[in-house]
């Protein structure tokens, strides 16, 4: 009978992993669509970064809205099923690539000032936005998000 329980537990664990992987893949696709829409609506690189942080700030201000699911899951990568971890990493790569392209474009146009390579700056930007989300929620103070992200954006203005 113990074998039946073990098999049942393994089936449930696999099913949960498949569901989470599908949800993360869908989340990533929605994020890609959101970024594409942002690109269509806002042409200015600084405006795009402001719109991106503004989206997350609105989520933080609405305490019932979720923060980035992949940021939450990333903190648990060592214990996530491999397929879920791959989807989370794919999401980070998509956001990083988009931020890198925005920063490169802005630097090329002279509308953004970078302290280092665009790829590095993109990683710093993404980490700061994710950290701002976590800090705002941890402190129970939505204004903390802006405390982190406003200077982040300001330092990019030439």
C-alpha positions as CSV (number, residue, x, y, z in Angstrom):
1,X,0.0,0.0,0.0
2,X,2.9,2.4,0.7
3,X,3.9,2.0,-3.0
4,X,0.5,3.2,-4.1
5,X,0.8,6.2,-1.9
6,X,4.3,7.0,-3.2
7,X,3.1,6.7,-6.8
8,X,0.1,8.9,-6.1
9,X,2.4,11.5,-4.5
10,X,4.7,11.4,-7.5
11,X,1.8,11.8,-9.9
12,X,0.5,14.8,-7.9
13,X,4.0,16.3,-7.8
14,X,4.4,15.9,-11.6
15,X,0.9,17.3,-12.3
16,X,1.6,20.3,-10.1
17,X,4.9,20.9,-11.9
18,X,3.2,20.6,-15.3
19,X,0.6,23.1,-14.3
20,X,3.1,25.6,-12.9
21,X,5.3,25.3,-16.0
22,X,2.2,26.0,-18.2
23,X,1.3,29.0,-16.1
24,X,4.8,30.4,-16.2
25,X,5.0,29.9,-19.9
26,X,1.6,31.7,-20.3
27,X,2.8,34.5,-18.0
28,X,6.0,34.9,-20.1
29,X,4.0,35.0,-23.4
30,X,1.7,37.7,-21.8
31,X,4.7,39.7,-20.7
32,X,6.1,39.5,-24.3
33,X,2.8,40.7,-25.7
34,X,2.7,43.5,-23.1
35,X,6.2,44.6,-24.0
36,X,5.3,44.6,-27.7
37,X,2.3,46.7,-27.0
38,X,4.4,49.1,-24.9
39,X,6.8,49.4,-27.8
40,X,3.9,50.3,-30.2
41,X,2.4,52.9,-27.8
42,X,5.6,54.5,-26.5
43,X,8.5,55.2,-28.9
44,X,10.8,57.1,-26.5
45,X,13.2,54.7,-24.6
46,X,13.0,56.7,-21.4
47,X,9.2,56.8,-21.8
48,X,9.2,53.0,-22.2
49,X,11.2,52.5,-19.0
50,X,8.9,54.8,-17.2
51,X,5.9,52.9,-18.5
52,X,7.4,49.6,-17.5
53,X,8.1,50.8,-13.9
54,X,4.7,52.5,-13.9
55,X,3.0,49.3,-14.7
56,X,4.6,47.6,-11.7
57,X,4.1,50.6,-9.5
58,X,0.4,50.4,-10.2
59,X,0.4,46.7,-9.3
60,X,2.2,47.5,-6.0
61,X,-0.2,50.4,-5.2
62,X,-3.1,47.9,-5.7
63,X,-2.2,45.6,-2.9
64,X,-4.4,42.9,-4.4
65,X,-2.5,42.8,-7.7
66,X,0.3,40.3,-7.9
67,X,4.0,41.2,-8.3
68,X,6.1,39.5,-11.0
69,X,5.4,35.8,-10.6
70,X,8.8,34.9,-12.1
71,X,10.6,37.1,-9.7
72,X,9.0,35.2,-6.8
73,X,9.7,31.8,-8.4
74,X,13.3,32.8,-9.2
75,X,14.1,33.0,-5.5
76,X,13.1,29.3,-5.4
77,X,15.0,28.0,-8.5
78,X,17.1,25.5,-6.5
79,X,14.0,23.6,-5.5
80,X,11.8,24.1,-8.6
81,X,11.3,21.3,-11.1
82,X,13.8,21.7,-14.0
83,X,11.0,22.5,-16.5
84,X,9.6,25.3,-14.3
85,X,13.1,26.7,-13.7
86,X,13.7,26.8,-17.4
87,X,10.5,28.8,-18.0
88,X,11.5,31.3,-15.2
89,X,14.9,31.7,-16.7
90,X,13.4,32.2,-20.2
91,X,11.2,35.0,-18.8
92,X,14.3,36.7,-17.3
93,X,16.1,36.4,-20.6
94,X,13.2,38.0,-22.5
95,X,12.9,40.9,-20.1
96,X,16.7,41.4,-20.0
97,X,16.9,41.4,-23.8
98,X,14.1,43.9,-24.1
99,X,15.6,46.2,-21.5
100,X,19.0,45.9,-23.2
101,X,17.5,46.9,-26.5
102,X,15.7,49.9,-24.9
103,X,18.9,51.1,-23.2
104,X,21.0,50.6,-26.4
105,X,18.4,52.6,-28.4
106,X,18.3,55.3,-25.8
107,X,22.0,55.6,-25.5
108,X,22.3,55.7,-29.3
109,X,19.8,58.5,-29.5
110,X,21.4,60.4,-26.6
111,X,18.2,60.2,-24.6
112,X,19.7,57.9,-22.0
113,X,23.1,57.9,-20.2
114,X,24.5,54.6,-19.3
115,X,27.2,54.0,-16.7
116,X,28.3,50.7,-18.3
117,X,27.4,48.2,-21.1
118,X,23.7,48.1,-21.9
119,X,23.4,44.4,-21.0
120,X,24.8,45.1,-17.5
121,X,22.6,48.1,-17.0
122,X,19.6,46.1,-18.1
123,X,20.4,43.4,-15.4
124,X,20.8,46.2,-12.8
125,X,17.5,47.8,-13.9
126,X,15.6,44.5,-13.8
127,X,17.1,43.5,-10.4
128,X,16.2,46.9,-8.9
129,X,12.6,46.8,-10.2
130,X,12.2,43.2,-8.8
131,X,13.8,44.3,-5.5
132,X,11.6,47.4,-5.3
133,X,8.5,45.1,-5.6
134,X,9.7,42.9,-2.8
135,X,10.7,45.8,-0.6
136,X,7.4,47.5,-1.0
137,X,5.5,44.4,-0.1
138,X,7.8,43.5,2.8
139,X,7.6,46.9,4.3
140,X,3.8,47.1,3.6
141,X,4.5,50.5,2.0
142,X,3.7,50.8,-1.7
143,X,5.7,54.1,-1.8
144,X,8.9,52.1,-1.3
145,X,8.6,51.0,-4.9
146,X,9.1,54.6,-6.1
147,X,11.8,55.2,-3.5
148,X,13.8,52.6,-5.4
149,X,12.8,53.2,-9.0
150,X,12.7,57.0,-9.2
151,X,16.4,57.4,-8.7
152,X,17.0,54.4,-10.9
153,X,15.3,56.2,-13.8
154,X,16.8,59.6,-12.9
155,X,20.3,58.4,-13.2
156,X,19.7,57.4,-16.8
157,X,18.6,60.9,-17.8
158,X,21.5,62.8,-19.4
